[in-house]
Amino acid sequence: MYKILKYKWEDIYFNLGNKELNIQPIIVELEKLKHSQAAIDKRLIHNEMKVHSMTRPGVKVNHMRRVEAIIKDLSRYYKDIKISVYVLRRDLPEAFATSKTSFVSKDNEYIIVLSQHFFNYLDIDEAKSVIAHEFAHFYHNHTSVPCKLILNKFSFQKSTLDYKKFIYNLKKWRICKEISADLFALQFTKKWDKVASALIKYSTAVFQDTNLLLNGFLEEFHLLKNTGNSEGLKEHPLLLLRVMILHDVGKYLQRVGWDNLSNDKVHNEVQNIIDNCVSKIYPEIIQTDFAPIFDIIHQLGQVVAISDGELDDQEIEYLNFICSSGNSKATIDKNMLESICKQLNLKPPINDEFKKFKKNTFEKVIKEIGDPLNGEKIDISSIIRHLLYVAKQDNEITKNELVTIFDFAKHDNFAWNKSDIVQQVFNLGQD
């Protein structure tokens, strides 16, 4: 039996950690929450009732030929697993996995919920990839972690630096686990284009001419690999990343042969291929040599933080958290920042010191980033996302903060326009 493909960084963020990169595994905080938060147990019981209420109006489709055949094929990976597949009437395409195996329940039933689009708009290979992807979440035990509950900061809301790191690593783990589930679907179908087209259909709700969308993603992928810039990156960063990985890993395994998956060298090369893709869009996941970029975010973040004339403790905490997460030694001159804020709050305001600080910081950072190769533009999407996160720490992104971010992004090296910034605001939830 060959090995199951899985993205290595998922385990690093979940249970292995990395002292050199200052990564505390999320399982440490999960165990604390598990044992100390009675409210979680209460909420998870509620969620199980919610699953029951959700599936009751649905149709269980295990007996249908297509689903039955797929489940039978999956049994070679996990013989005794109990899967219930439901189809619900939904306007938008939907596919997700849930289970009754949580911190509370000991029931081993796994539930896959699909919208009717599964039967109406997917061919057999696309259907296989959807169920295989959701099955992978059970196989890798992803469904035991109540991510949405934690990220919504239910009753155990905290503001400590360690908890911020935990939330940050949890978000990165979520991306890694989706990559692992995609790899499982790829290994199951051995058809990267079918896994990619099903992913695009369920992510975009576009079911006609999806081959054109797939080709468009591949063109953007080519631009990103060769120039470091892609317009699509600003709109669907995670979707583009997943398609990139499926393409590169799928093509590689076609060349070396699927039967060679028992070879450690093949698995290592797959990890290198994925790392290369991830580094283009979410370089913060692969933290090797990432400290300079964290320093850049830290410098720019200070300018953004005081753009509204206020220096909030939450913004300081986030900037400190960025430094510690990236193993950076940068510090904040809080007295200097507060002095600039006082000048900005005078009537009339004195802007000279702020403009000077902003100008000097921008010039220094742009020099650190460097000049684009061959006249192409440098993509700074990851940096902009972090700057927007700095701005929203006080629960409001002000006009002045957006103007400051845009003033940086519109530099000739990056050439962003206002709509690019607005798009990134809408993309914040995708991370």
N, C-alpha and C positions, 0 to 999 in steps of 0.2 A: 504493500500500500504506500503510495507516494505521500509526501508531506502536504499538509494543508497550507496554502499561501496565507500569509498574514503580515501586516505592516509592523515592523519592529518597534517603531516609536509608540505604538499603542501600548505595548507592555512597559516601555520606559516610563510613560506618563501614568500608567495605571498602578503597577506594583513593583517595578524594579528601581525607578529613580535613577539619578545620576549626580553624584557629589560634585564632580568637576564642573558640571553645567548648572549646579544649584537647583536641581529638579527634585522636589519632594513628591513622591508618588501620591496620587489622589486617594489611594486606598487607606492611607493613614487618617486623613480627615473623614473619609467615609465611615471608618470604624468608630471614630469619635461620635459622629452624628447618629450612627446606628445604635450606640449604647446610651447616648445622653439625651436624645430628643424624642420624648414620648409623642410629641405632636406629629413626627414623621410617621410613626406607626398608625396613628389615627387617620392621617391623610391617605396613607397607602391602603388602608381598609376601605376608605371612601373610594379610592381609585378602582379597587377590585369590584365594588358595586357599580361603579361607572362603566367598567368593561362589560359587566353583565347586562346593564341597561342598554349599552351600545350594540351589543351583538344580538340581543333578543329580537329586534325588528329585522335583522339581517337573515340571509339564507346561508346555511351551512352547505358547502359545495364539495366536501371531500369525496363524495361518491361520483362526481362528474369525471368523465374519462380523462380530460386533460389534467385536472388537479390530481386525480388518483395516480396517474402515471408519474407525475413529477415527485409526489411524496414517496412513491415506491423507489424511484431513483435515488432520492435523498437518504433512504434508509441505510444505504451502505456506509454513510458517514456516522450515523447515530441510530442504531437499530431499534432501540426501545422508546424513542422520542414520541410523544403524543402531540400531534399538531391538529388544530381545528382551524379550517380556513373558511372565513365568512365573506360574503359579498354584500355590500351596502349600496343603496342608491345615493349617489353623491353628485353634485353638479361638477365638481372639480375632481380630477384624478387623484387617487389617494392609495397609498400602500404603507402599512406600518405593522410592526410586531409588538406584541405585549405578552405578558405572562402573569400567572398567578404565583410564580416563584419569586417572592420579594423578601424584604426583611421580615414580613409578617407571616405570609402564607407558606405552607409546605406542599401545596398542590403543584404537580409537575405538568400541568396542561399549558401548552404554548399556543397562542392565538395569533393568526395572521389575518388582518382585515384589509380587504381590497374593495375598491369601487368597481362599478360595473364596466368601467373602461378596460379592465383586465381581460374580459371575454370579448368585448366589442372591437377593440382596436390593437390588440397585440397578436403577433404570430406566435407559433409554438415556442420558438427559441427565446423570444422576448418574454413570454410568460414564464418560461423556465428561469430566466435570469431574475425576474421580480421575486418569485417565491424563494429562489436560492439566496438572494440578498437578504430577505427577511429571516430565512432559516439561519443564516450566518450569525445574526444577532443572538439567537438562542445558543448556537454552537459555541460561540466565544463568550457567552454569559453576559452580553451587553445589557440584556433586559433586567438584570438584577440591580442596576444602578438607576435610580430615579432622577435622571439628568434634568428634565424639564422642571421637576419639583424643586430641585436645588437651585437651578439657575434663575428661577422665578423668586428666589430668596423668600421662601415660605417662612414659617414662624421662627426659624433659627438664623435670622439675619444677623450678620456680624460685620464689623468694619476693621478687624485687625489685619495687619499686613500678611500674616500667614494665611488667613482665610481668603484674601484677595488673590494670593498666589494659587491657592487651591482652586478657586473659581476660574482663574486664567488657564491653569493646566487642565481643568475639566473641559473647558471649551476646546482646547487643542486636542484632547483625547477624543472628543466627539467627532472631530474631523478625521482623526486617525482610524476610529472604529468604522466610519463609513467607507473609508478606503479598504479596510480589511474585508468588509462585507461585499464590496464590489469585486475584490480579488477572488472571494469564494464563488461568486456568481460567474466570473470569468473562467475559473477552473472547472466549474460544473458544466458550462455550456461549450467552452473552448472556442467561443465566437465573440471577440471583443466588440465588433460592430453591433451585434444584437444586444449585448448588455448596455452599450452606449446609447443605442436608439431607444431602448426601454426607459433608460434613465432620463433622456431628454424629453420623452413623451410625458412621463409622470412629473417632471420638474417644470415644464413649460406649458402643459396642457395643449400643445400643438401635436396633432396626430396625422395631419396630411403633409406629404412631402418632407418628412423628417430627415430624409437623406440629405436634403439641401441644408438643413440646420446642422447636421453632423459635418458636412463638408465645410460649412462656415466656421465651425469650431476648430476644425483641423487647420484651416487657413490662419485663424487667430493663434492657434498653437504654434504653427510654423513661425509666425512673426515674433511670438514671445520667446521662442527658443533662440532665434537668431539675432533679435534686436533688443530684447528685454522690455518690449512695449506691446501692449495689446488693448484695443478699445473694449473688447469683450470682457477683459479682466475687471474693468470698472463696474460691469453690470452683473455678471454671474461668476464671481471668482471661484466659488466652490464647485459649481457645475463644470466650468472649464477645466479646473484641476482634475476632476474625476474622469472626464473624457480623455484628457491628456494621458493620464496614467493607464487607462484601459487600452488606449492606442499603442503606447510604447511597450507596455508589458505584453500585451496580446501579440504584437508583431514579433517581439523577441522570442516568446515561447513557440510561435509558429516556426521560427527559424531553427531553434535548438531542439524542438520536439517536446510534446507534452509528456512523453514517457520518461523524460529526464528530470522530472520534478523530485526524484529521490536524491538528486545530486546537490550537495551543499553549495557548490560553486554557482549553480543555476539560481538557487535561492538568494545567495548573496548578490548576484548580479541584478535580480529583480528588485532587491532593496535599494541598490544603487540607482536603478532607473527611477524608482518612486521618489527617492530623495532628490534627484535632479529636477523632477517635475515640481515637487513641493517647494523647493528652494526658489522657484520662479514666482510663486504666488503667496505662499505663507512661510517666508524664511524664518519667522520666529519659532516655528515648530522644530526645525533643525538648528539648534543653537550654536553649533560649531562656528567659530569666528563671527558670531552675530553681535558681540558686545559693541563694536563700533556703530552699528545701526541703532542699538538701544541708546547709545550716547547721543546720536543725532536726534532721535525722538525726544530724549530728555531735554536737549537744548531748545528745540523748537517748541516743546510742550510748555516751557516756562513763558515764552512769548505769548502763546495762545492763552495760557492760564490768566495772565494779567490784562488781556485785551479789553475785558469788560470793566477794568478798574477795580477788580476784587481778586484776592488771592485766597481761595477757599481751602480749608484743611483737607477736604476730600481730593482736591486737585494735587496738593502736595503729597498726599499719601499715594496717589496713583503714580506720580512721577518717581517717588522713592521705590515703589513697587516695580516699576519698569526697570529701574537700575538693578535692583536686587535679583529680579527674574533673569536679567541678561548678564548677571555676574559683573556688572559695571561698577566702578568705584566713583562715579560722578557724584557731585554734591550740589545742593541748592543754596544760593545766597539769599536767604529769606528776607534779610534786612534790606537788601538792594531792591528786591521785587516789591516789598511793601512801600518803600520810598517812592517808587515809580507810580504805584497805585494811588498814593496820596496826591501826587501831582495831577493825575488823571481825574481825580474827584474834586479838584478846585473849581471855583466858578469865577471866571472861565477856566477850563482845564489847561494845564501846561503839558503839551505833547512831545516836547523836544527830547526829553530823556528816553521816553518810550520809543520814539522813532529811531533814535540812535541805537538803542538796545536791539530793536527789531532788525535794523539794517545790518549791524555787525554780526548778529546771529545768523541771519540768512546768508550773508557772504561767506562766513566761516563754514556753515553746513554745506552749501553748494560746492565749495572748494573740496570739502571732504568727500562728497559723493562723486565728484569728478565730472569730466566731459563725456557726453554720449559718443559712442563709437559710430563711425561712418555717417555722422550727421543725424542718426536716429535719436528718438527721445527716450529718456530714462523713465521707467515706470516706478512710481512712488506710492502705489496703492496701499501697501502695508503701512507705510509711514503715515499717510493721510488717515487711515482707519484709527491708528493710535491717537493722532491729534484730535480727532472727533471724540474719541473716548475720554480724553483729558477734558475737553470742553463740556461733556455731558455729566461730569462727576457731580455737579451741583444740580443735576436734573433739568438743566436748561442749556441749550446751545444758542448763544446770543448772536446777533447780527455782527457785532465787532469781532467775535471769535471766528465766525465764518469768513469774514473779510480777511483776517490775518492768515488763516489757512489758505485761502484763495490767492493772496498776495505771494505766498511761497510757491503754490502749485502752478501758477501761471508763468513762472520763469521760463525762459526759452529752452532750458534743458529738459523741461517737463511738459510745457505747453498744454496744461489743463484749462478747460473753460468752466463757466459757472455750472453748467448742467452736469459736468463730471463730479463736482463737489456734491451737488444735490443727490446724484445717484448713489454716491458713497454713504450719504446719510441714510438712505433707504436700505443700503446693504449691511448696515451695522448688525442687524439681527441674524444675518447669515453665518456669522462666525461662531 
